[in-house]
Amino acid sequence: MQVRLRLFAVLFASLCLTRGLVQAQTPGTGWVNITGSLQGPIYPCGNSTCPTYDSGQIAITVNGFSATTSYSKAGSQKTATQLANALAAKLNTAASPVTAIVAKSKITMTAKFPGALSNYPLSTSVTYNAQFTKASFTTTSSGPTLTGGTGGPVSIGTLVQQTSNNTSLCSSSNDPGGNLAYCSAFFDGFTANPNDIGIQTPVPSAPAGHVSNLSIKQLMYSGWSGRLICEYQPWFGLSTHKSVGYNENSSATVAAQDSFMLAEGCDINLVDYYGSLDSNQSFNLATANTLFADLNGRAGYPLKFGILEDKGALKSTCPTSGQIESATLACLQTALIAEMDFINTHYANSPVYWTDAGQPVVAYFGGKADWPILTSADWDSIWSAVKEHTDAYSTPFKYVFQFGSFTANAYDGGRYGWLQPPAYGSTQQFWWGSNISANPLYLDNLYSAGLRHPSQLTIGALYKGFDDYNASWSANRVIAQQCGQVLLKTTNEISKYFGGANPQIPYVQVITWNDYEEGTATEEGIDNCYRVNSTISGNILSWTLIASDSTYASTSTVHHFNVYFADAGGNLYPAASNLSGTTSSLDLSSLVPPGTWTMYVEMVGQPLVINRVSNGVSYIH
C-alpha cells in the first residue's frame, strides 16, 4: 500500500532528513569573455564580384544547458558586445541553470542554486566559415567549471559503490565493483539440495551484497547492555572445504573480516578452534593465530578474541571408538589440559582475550555423546579435572558449554544456545527454534533455564537459518530463512525472557559469521526477498517493494528508505534519508536542486539484511 507524504512531512524531511540542504551555501560563478571583430570581405572568386564575410555560431554550455547565437554580416550581431548580450539573454531564460550579466563583452554567470553542486561544467565553442583561416571571434572562460559554490549536499559516493559488495566476503562475478584485492576467485553463492522439493530458501549462502550498516545490537530489546559474540569458522582456503574465494591464513583476509565484524557491531570474534594437538589441523591453527595477531595489534582491543574449543580438536588424539572407557577418560582429560595450557600460554594472557568478570572464557563445542563409551559421571570427572588444573593459572578460566541443561558442577560456567536443525521436510524446514516442533521449544528451554541459573552465563542465539547440503558431512538438515524473518524471530524470542523488568542477558551469539557450508553465514548479508521499483510523475517519486517470495517477504525486515539524486557521473547525493519503512512516495520539489538528475530509492534492511537500490528514473527540475 502506498502512503503519500503530506506537504508538511516533505518540508520536515527536507530540513531534518537530508544532508547539506540546510548548510550555509554559496552559488558557483564563472565568466566567458568574447573578443574579436567580424572578418571580411574576402574575394574567393578572385575579383570584386564576390565579397564574402565570415559567419558562424558561438555557444556557451553550462551543466548541459546550451545558449547559442549566430554572427554574420547580414545579421544584426556583428560585434563582441552584441554577441555577449544575445548569449546572456538566453542564459537568463527559465530553463537555464544560471543567471547572466554583461559588462562590455564579458558574461558573468551565477548559478541559480547554491552549494558545491553548482560548480557546474562550463564550456564554449565557436564555428566559422571554412573559407577563413580562423574564426572572427574567440572565447575565453574562467575555467572548465563554475567555481566558488560551497555547502549544500555532499556526495555519499557513487552508485557503483552503493550497490557493490561492502562485506569482507569475496564478491560475486556480477558485482559492479569487482572483486576484493585479497580474493583469488569470485563467490556466486551455494544453492540448496535440488531434491528438497518445496524448499523455501533456494540459495542458503547468497552472493555478498551491500549489507545494512546498522549495528546488529539494534535488533535487541531496548536497553540491552550485553556483548555480541560472532562465531567464526577458520577453514576457508583449505582444499578439503569448499571455496568462497578467500584464504583465511591471509592477514589481509582476517583483517577485513575483523573490521567488518566491528562495523556490524560484534564485540567478540569467537573462533571455532581445532587446537594444537593434531598436525592435520595446522591450517585452522594458522588462521586462529592470524586472527589473534590482527586483533592483538588493534589499539584499545575493540574486538576481543575468544576460543570455542571444538570436539574436532580432540578426536584424532582420543578416538571416539576402539578404546575402553578408562582410557578414553584419561585421554580426553590429558588432551584438554594440554589444550588449555596452550590457550593460556598463547592467547588468554593478552588483554585482547575475551574475559567475563576478569576470567578468560573458553567455550566448548560438543559433548559426552561424541564419545559414546563415556558416562555422565565420566564427563563430569574430565571437566572437573580440567577446571582444577586451570584454577591454578594466574587467572583461572571460565567454561561455557552448548545448552542441554545447566548443572551445579563447579566447572559449568554457563550455557550457549545453538541451532537445532531438523531433517528436511516441506513442513519441518519451518521449525526454526526446535528440531521436534514448530514451537521454539529449545530456545524457550534455554532462556527459562537461564533465568533459573543467574550465577551462570546464558548466551543467546541469533541466526538466519541452516542448510548443510554443501557440507561434506551433510545430513540434509534445513531451517528455512523465511526471507530474513528467522533472524528477527530469534531476536524476539530473547526479549520474551530478558530485558525490561526481567534480568539482562549478558551475551548474544551470531551463529555463524561465516559457515557457508552449513548455510548459517551472515557475513554476506541476508536476502529479504525484495527489490525496489521506482517511478516518477511530475515532482512525485514513488516506489514499491517487489517480492520474489510473496509468502515470506516481510516489511519487518526493512528498516528505512533513502532517496538519492545522481549526476551524470553517477555520484549520489541525498535527497531524503531515514524515511519510514512504510513510506512509498516523496515530493522532490523542495529537496532536489535544479538540473537533470537520475533518482534512486534505497531500501535499507534491518541489521545484516542486504540493501537494495531501485532502478533509476530521470528527473528534470
C-alpha positions in Angstrom: 0.0 0.0 0.0 1.4 3.4 -0.9 1.3 6.3 1.5 1.9 9.7 0.2 3.7 12.2 2.3 1.8 15.4 3.0 3.5 18.7 2.3 4.4 19.4 5.9 6.1 15.9 6.1 8.1 16.7 3.0 9.2 20.0 4.4 10.2 18.4 7.6 12.1 15.7 5.7 13.9 18.4 3.7 15.0 20.1 6.9 15.8 17.1 9.1 16.4 14.1 6.9 18.6 15.4 4.2 22.3 16.2 4.5 23.6 19.6 3.5 20.5 21.4 2.2 20.4 23.4 5.5 24.1 24.3 5.5 25.4 27.7 4.6 25.7 27.8 0.8 27.2 30.0 -1.9 26.5 29.6 -5.6 29.1 28.8 -8.3 30.2 31.6 -10.6 32.1 31.8 -13.8 32.6 34.0 -16.8 33.1 34.0 -20.6 34.8 36.8 -22.5 34.2 37.3 -26.2 36.8 39.1 -28.3 37.3 39.9 -32.0 35.5 41.5 -34.8 33.8 40.4 -37.9 36.2 39.4 -40.7 35.8 40.3 -44.4 35.3 40.9 -47.0 37.5 38.4 -48.9 37.0 37.6 -52.6 37.2 33.8 -53.1 36.2 34.2 -56.8 39.3 36.3 -57.5 37.6 39.6 -58.2 35.3 42.1 -56.5 32.1 40.5 -57.6 32.0 38.0 -54.6 32.6 39.9 -51.4 32.4 37.3 -48.5 32.2 37.8 -44.8 32.8 35.3 -42.0 29.7 33.8 -40.3 29.2 31.2 -37.6 27.9 30.5 -34.1 29.1 30.9 -30.6 27.8 28.6 -27.9 28.1 28.5 -24.1 27.2 25.3 -22.3 26.6 25.2 -18.6 25.7 22.0 -16.9 24.3 20.6 -20.1 22.3 23.7 -21.0 23.5 25.4 -24.2 23.0 29.0 -25.2 23.8 29.6 -28.8 23.8 32.7 -31.1 24.9 33.5 -34.6 27.1 36.2 -36.2 27.2 37.4 -39.8 27.4 40.5 -41.9 23.8 40.2 -42.9 22.5 39.9 -39.3 22.4 42.4 -36.5 25.1 40.7 -34.5 28.5 41.8 -35.7 30.4 42.8 -32.6 31.6 41.0 -29.5 29.3 43.1 -27.3 26.2 42.3 -29.4 27.1 38.6 -29.2 27.6 38.7 -25.4 24.2 40.4 -24.9 22.4 37.8 -27.1 24.0 34.9 -25.2 23.2 36.5 -21.8 19.6 36.8 -22.8 19.4 33.0 -23.5 21.3 32.2 -20.3 18.7 34.2 -18.4 15.8 32.0 -19.5 13.8 29.8 -17.1 15.4 26.6 -18.3 18.9 27.9 -17.7 20.8 26.8 -14.5 22.4 30.3 -14.2 21.7 34.0 -14.4 24.0 36.2 -16.5 25.1 39.8 -16.6 27.2 41.5 -19.3 29.9 44.1 -18.9 31.1 45.1 -22.4 31.8 41.7 -24.0 32.3 39.7 -20.7 29.4 37.5 -19.5 29.4 36.7 -15.8 27.3 33.7 -14.7 25.9 32.8 -11.3 24.3 29.5 -10.6 20.6 29.8 -9.6 21.0 27.0 -7.0 23.7 27.5 -4.3 26.0 24.8 -3.0 29.0 22.8 -4.1 26.9 21.1 -6.7 26.5 24.4 -8.5 30.1 24.3 -9.6 28.7 23.2 -13.0 30.7 22.1 -16.0 31.4 25.1 -18.4 32.5 25.0 -22.0 32.3 27.1 -25.1 32.5 26.5 -28.9 32.9 28.7 -31.9 32.2 27.8 -35.6 33.2 29.9 -38.6 33.2 29.9 -42.4 35.8 27.4 -43.7 36.9 30.0 -46.3 38.6 31.9 -43.5 41.7 30.6 -41.7 40.2 31.2 -38.2 37.0 32.5 -36.6 36.3 36.1 -36.3 35.6 35.8 -32.6 37.3 33.8 -29.8 36.1 33.0 -26.3 38.0 32.6 -23.1 36.4 31.2 -20.0 37.1 31.3 -16.2 37.7 27.5 -16.3 36.2 24.2 -17.1 33.6 24.6 -14.3 32.0 27.3 -12.3 33.8 27.9 -9.0 33.0 29.2 -5.5 29.9 27.0 -4.9 30.1 25.8 -1.3 27.9 23.9 1.1 24.8 22.1 0.2 24.6 18.3 -0.5 27.7 16.2 -0.2 28.1 13.1 -2.3 27.9 9.9 -0.4 29.8 8.2 -3.1 28.9 6.6 -6.4 26.0 4.4 -7.5 28.6 1.6 -8.1 29.8 1.9 -4.5 26.3 1.9 -3.1 25.3 -1.2 -5.0 28.6 -3.2 -4.6 29.7 -5.7 -2.1 30.6 -3.9 1.2 31.3 -7.0 3.2 34.5 -9.0 3.8 33.3 -11.9 1.7 34.6 -12.2 -1.9 32.3 -10.6 -4.4 30.1 -12.3 -7.0 31.1 -12.4 -10.6 28.2 -9.9 -11.2 29.2 -7.4 -8.6 29.5 -3.9 -10.2 32.5 -3.1 -8.0 34.6 -6.2 -9.0 36.3 -8.5 -6.5 38.2 -7.7 -3.3 42.0 -7.5 -3.5 42.7 -10.5 -1.3 40.3 -12.8 -3.1 41.5 -15.3 -5.6 38.1 -16.1 -7.0 34.5 -14.8 -7.1 31.9 -16.3 -4.8 28.5 -16.8 -6.6 26.8 -18.5 -3.6 25.8 -22.0 -2.7 22.4 -23.4 -3.6 20.2 -25.8 -1.7 19.6 -29.5 -2.4 17.7 -29.7 -5.7 15.9 -32.8 -4.4 14.4 -30.9 -1.5 11.0 -30.3 -3.1 9.3 -27.1 -1.8 12.4 -25.7 -0.2 11.8 -22.1 0.8 15.4 -20.8 0.7 16.9 -22.0 -2.6 20.2 -20.1 -2.1 21.1 -20.5 1.6 24.5 -18.9 1.1 23.9 -16.0 -1.1 26.4 -13.9 -3.0 27.7 -11.0 -1.0 25.6 -7.8 -1.1 25.7 -4.3 0.1 24.7 -5.0 3.7 22.9 -2.7 6.1 25.3 -0.7 8.1 23.1 -0.8 11.2 24.6 -2.5 14.2 23.3 -6.0 15.0 22.8 -4.8 18.5 19.9 -2.7 17.3 17.9 -6.0 16.9 18.0 -6.4 20.6 15.4 -5.2 23.1 15.7 -1.6 24.3 18.3 -1.0 26.9 20.3 -4.2 26.2 23.8 -3.7 27.6 25.4 -7.1 26.9 28.1 -8.1 24.4 27.7 -9.6 21.0 29.7 -12.7 20.0 30.2 -13.5 16.4 31.2 -17.2 15.8 33.9 -17.7 13.2 34.9 -20.6 11.0 38.7 -20.8 10.2 39.0 -23.3 7.4 38.2 -21.5 4.1 41.1 -21.7 1.8 41.7 -25.3 2.9 41.3 -27.8 0.0 39.1 -30.1 2.0 36.4 -27.3 2.2 34.5 -25.6 -0.5 36.0 -22.4 -1.8 34.4 -19.0 -1.1 37.3 -17.1 -2.8 39.4 -16.1 0.2 42.2 -17.8 2.2 41.8 -17.3 6.0 45.5 -17.8 6.6 45.9 -14.5 4.9 46.4 -11.5 7.2 44.6 -9.3 4.7 41.6 -11.6 4.7 41.3 -11.8 8.5 41.9 -8.0 8.9 39.0 -7.3 6.6 36.8 -9.8 8.4 37.6 -8.3 11.8 37.0 -4.8 10.5 33.6 -5.8 9.1 32.7 -7.5 12.3 33.4 -4.3 14.1 31.3 -2.3 11.6 28.4 -4.6 12.2 28.5 -4.4 16.0 30.4 -7.6 17.0 32.3 -7.4 20.4 33.9 -10.8 20.4 35.3 -12.9 17.5 34.8 -16.5 18.8 36.9 -18.8 16.6 35.9 -22.4 16.1 39.2 -23.8 17.4 40.7 -27.1 16.3 43.6 -27.0 18.6 47.3 -27.5 18.7 47.5 -31.3 19.1 46.7 -32.6 15.6 49.1 -31.6 12.8 46.2 -32.1 10.3 44.6 -29.1 11.8 47.6 -26.8 11.1 45.7 -24.7 8.7 43.0 -23.9 11.2 45.6 -23.2 13.9 47.3 -20.8 11.5 44.0 -19.0 10.9 43.5 -18.7 14.7 47.0 -17.3 15.1 46.5 -14.8 12.3 43.2 -13.6 13.8 44.8 -13.3 17.2 47.7 -11.3 15.7 45.4 -8.9 14.0 43.1 -8.3 17.0 46.0 -8.1 19.4 47.6 -5.4 17.3 44.5 -3.1 17.3 44.7 -0.1 19.6 42.3 -0.4 22.5 41.3 -4.0 21.5 37.9 -3.1 20.3 37.1 -6.6 19.1 38.0 -9.4 21.5 39.4 -12.8 20.6 37.8 -15.9 22.0 38.2 -19.7 21.7 35.4 -22.2 21.0 37.3 -25.5 21.6 35.8 -27.9 19.0 35.4 -31.6 19.6 37.3 -32.0 16.4 40.4 -30.8 18.1 40.4 -34.0 20.2 39.1 -36.8 18.1 42.4 -37.7 16.4 44.1 -37.8 19.8 41.3 -39.5 21.6 39.3 -41.8 19.1 35.6 -41.9 19.6 35.6 -45.7 19.4 38.0 -48.6 19.9 39.2 -47.6 23.4 38.0 -48.7 26.7 36.2 -46.3 29.0 39.0 -45.6 31.4 41.5 -45.0 28.5 39.1 -42.6 26.8 38.5 -40.7 30.0 42.2 -40.4 30.7 43.0 -39.4 27.1 40.4 -36.6 27.0 41.5 -35.3 30.4 45.1 -35.1 29.3 44.3 -33.7 25.9 42.0 -31.0 27.2 44.6 -29.9 29.8 47.2 -29.7 27.1 44.8 -27.6 25.0 44.1 -25.2 27.9 47.8 -24.8 28.6 48.3 -23.8 25.0 45.5 -21.4 25.1 46.7 -19.9 28.4 50.3 -19.5 27.0 49.5 -18.2 23.6 46.2 -16.2 23.9 44.5 -15.8 27.3 47.1 -13.6 29.0 46.6 -10.9 26.3 44.2 -8.0 27.1 42.5 -8.8 23.7 41.2 -12.1 25.0 37.6 -12.5 26.0 37.0 -12.3 29.7 34.0 -12.3 31.9 34.3 -10.8 35.4 38.0 -10.8 34.8 38.2 -14.5 33.9 39.2 -15.8 30.4 36.3 -17.6 28.9 36.6 -20.8 26.9 33.6 -22.3 25.2 33.3 -25.9 24.2 31.5 -27.3 21.2 30.4 -30.9 21.5 29.6 -33.2 24.4 29.7 -36.6 26.0 27.8 -38.1 23.2 30.8 -37.7 20.9 32.5 -40.5 22.9 29.6 -43.0 23.4 31.6 -45.1 25.8 31.6 -42.3 28.4 29.1 -41.9 31.1 27.8 -38.6 32.5 30.0 -39.2 35.5 33.0 -39.6 33.3 32.3 -36.4 31.5 31.9 -34.5 34.8 35.2 -36.1 36.0 37.1 -34.9 32.9 35.9 -31.4 33.1 36.3 -31.2 36.9 40.0 -32.2 36.4 40.4 -29.6 33.7 38.9 -26.9 35.9 41.1 -27.9 38.9 44.1 -27.6 36.6 43.3 -24.2 35.2 42.3 -22.9 38.6 46.0 -22.9 39.3 46.6 -20.4 36.5 47.3 -16.8 37.5 43.8 -16.1 36.2 41.5 -19.1 36.3 39.4 -20.0 33.2 35.6 -20.0 33.0 34.0 -22.6 30.8 30.7 -22.4 28.9 29.0 -25.3 27.0 26.3 -25.9 24.4 22.9 -25.9 26.1 21.3 -29.2 27.0 20.8 -28.3 30.6 22.6 -26.2 33.3 24.3 -28.2 36.0 25.6 -27.4 39.5 29.1 -28.6 38.7 31.9 -26.2 39.6 33.2 -26.3 36.0 29.9 -25.3 34.5 30.2 -21.5 34.0 27.1 -21.3 31.7 25.4 -22.4 28.5 25.1 -21.1 25.0 22.3 -21.8 22.5 22.9 -23.4 19.1 20.9 -24.2 16.1 18.7 -27.4 16.2 18.0 -28.1 12.5 15.5 -30.9 11.7 15.9 -33.3 8.8 14.5 -31.6 5.7 10.8 -31.8 5.2 8.5 -29.3 3.5 6.9 -28.6 6.9 9.9 -29.3 9.2 12.0 -26.7 7.4 10.0 -24.0 9.2 10.8 -25.4 12.7 13.2 -22.6 13.4 13.6 -23.0 17.2 13.4 -26.7 17.7 14.1 -29.9 15.8 11.0 -31.6 17.1 8.3 -28.9 17.0 7.1 -25.8 15.2 7.3 -24.1 18.5 10.7 -22.8 19.6 11.0 -25.3 22.5 14.8 -25.4 22.5 15.2 -21.7 22.8 12.4 -21.4 25.3 14.0 -24.0 27.5 17.4 -22.3 27.2 16.1 -18.9 28.3 13.8 -20.1 31.0 16.6 -22.3 32.4 19.0 -19.3 32.2 16.7 -17.2 34.4 16.8 -20.0 37.0 20.6 -20.0 37.0 21.5 -16.4 37.3 25.0 -17.2 38.6 25.9 -18.8 35.3 26.1 -17.2 31.9 23.3 -17.5 29.5 24.4 -16.8 25.9 21.5 -16.2 23.5 21.4 -17.4 19.9 20.8 -15.3 16.8 20.8 -17.0 13.4 19.3 -16.7 9.9 18.7 -20.4 9.1 20.6 -23.6 8.3 21.2 -25.8 5.3 24.1 -28.3 5.3 23.7 -29.5 1.8 27.1 -28.0 0.8 29.0 -29.6 3.7 30.9 -32.8 3.3 29.1 -34.1 6.5 25.6 -33.2 5.2 22.6 -34.8 6.8 20.2 -32.8 4.7 19.1 -30.7 7.7 17.4 -27.4 6.9 16.0 -24.4 8.7 14.4 -22.1 6.1 15.5 -18.4 6.4 12.0 -17.2 5.6 13.4 -14.1 3.8 15.1 -12.8 7.0 12.3 -13.5 9.3 14.1 -16.2 11.2 16.8 -13.7 12.3 14.0 -11.5 13.7 12.2 -14.4 15.3 15.4 -15.5 17.2 15.9 -11.9 18.4 12.3 -11.6 19.5 12.5 -14.9 21.4 15.2 -13.4 23.7 13.0 -10.4 24.6 10.3 -12.7 25.9 12.6 -13.6 28.8 15.1 -10.8 29.2 15.0 -7.1 29.4 12.5 -4.6 30.8 11.6 -5.8 34.3 13.5 -9.0 33.7 17.3 -9.5 34.0 19.6 -8.6 31.2 21.0 -11.4 29.1 24.8 -10.9 29.2 25.8 -12.2 25.8 24.2 -13.0 22.5 25.9 -15.0 19.8 25.5 -14.7 16.0 25.6 -18.3 14.7 27.5 -18.1 12.5 29.6 -15.4 10.9 30.9 -17.4 8.0 29.9 -21.1 7.9 28.9 -21.2 4.3 28.8 -24.9 4.0 26.1 -25.2 6.6 24.2 -22.2 5.3 24.4 -20.2 8.5 26.8 -17.5 7.4 25.8 -13.9 7.9 28.9 -12.2 6.6 27.5 -12.0 3.1 24.2 -10.5 4.3 20.7 -11.9 4.3 18.3 -11.7 1.4 14.9 -10.4 2.4 13.4 -11.4 -1.0 12.7 -7.8 -2.0 13.7 -5.5 -4.8 12.6 -1.9 -5.3 10.8 -0.4 -8.3 10.6 3.3 -8.7 8.5 5.6 -10.9 8.1 9.4 -11.2 5.3 11.7 -12.2 6.0 15.3 -12.1 7.7 16.0 -8.8 6.4 12.9 -7.1 8.8 10.0 -6.8 7.0 6.7 -5.9 8.3 3.3 -5.2 7.1 -0.2 -4.4 8.7 -3.4 -3.0 8.5 -6.3 -5.4 8.7 -9.7 -3.5 10.4 -12.8 -5.0 8.6 -14.8 -2.3 5.2 -13.2 -1.5 4.6 -15.6 1.3 7.6 -14.9 3.5 8.9 -11.5 2.3 8.0 -9.1 5.2 8.4 -5.4 5.6 9.5 -6.1 9.1 12.9 -6.8 7.6 13.0 -3.2 6.2 14.5 -0.5 8.4 14.1 2.6 6.3 14.4 4.1 2.8 16.9 6.6 1.5 16.3 8.7 -1.7 19.2 9.9 -3.8 19.7 12.1 -6.9 22.6 11.2 -9.1 24.6 13.4 -11.6 25.8 12.3 -15.0 29.0 10.9 -13.4 27.0 8.5 -11.1 27.7 10.5 -7.9 24.9 10.1 -5.4 23.5 12.9 -3.3 21.0 12.5 -0.5 17.5 13.9 -1.1 16.0 12.3 2.0 17.2 9.8 4.5 15.7 7.5 7.1 12.2 7.6 5.7 9.9 5.2 7.4 9.7 1.7 6.0 6.0 2.4 5.3 6.8 5.4 3.1 6.2 4.9 -0.6 6.4 8.3 -2.2 8.1 11.7 -1.9 7.6 15.2 -3.3 11.0 16.2 -4.7 10.3 19.8 -5.5 11.9 21.2 -2.3 14.6 18.5 -1.9 16.4 18.4 -5.2 18.3 21.3 -6.9 17.6 22.4 -10.4 19.1 20.2 -13.1 18.7 16.9 -14.8 19.1 14.0 -12.3 18.6 10.3 -12.0 16.6 9.4 -8.9 17.2 6.2 -6.9 15.4 4.7 -3.9 17.5 2.6 -1.5 15.8 0.0 0.8 17.9 -0.2 3.9 17.4 -3.5 5.7 17.4 -4.4 9.3 20.9 -5.3 10.6 22.6 -8.0 8.4 20.0 -7.7 5.7 21.1 -6.8 2.2 20.1 -3.3 1.0 18.6 -2.9 -2.4 18.7 0.1 -4.8 15.9 0.7 -7.2 16.0 1.3 -10.9 16.9 4.9 -11.8 14.3 7.4 -13.1 15.1 10.7 -14.8 14.0 13.9 -13.1 14.3 17.3 -14.7 13.9 20.1 -12.2 
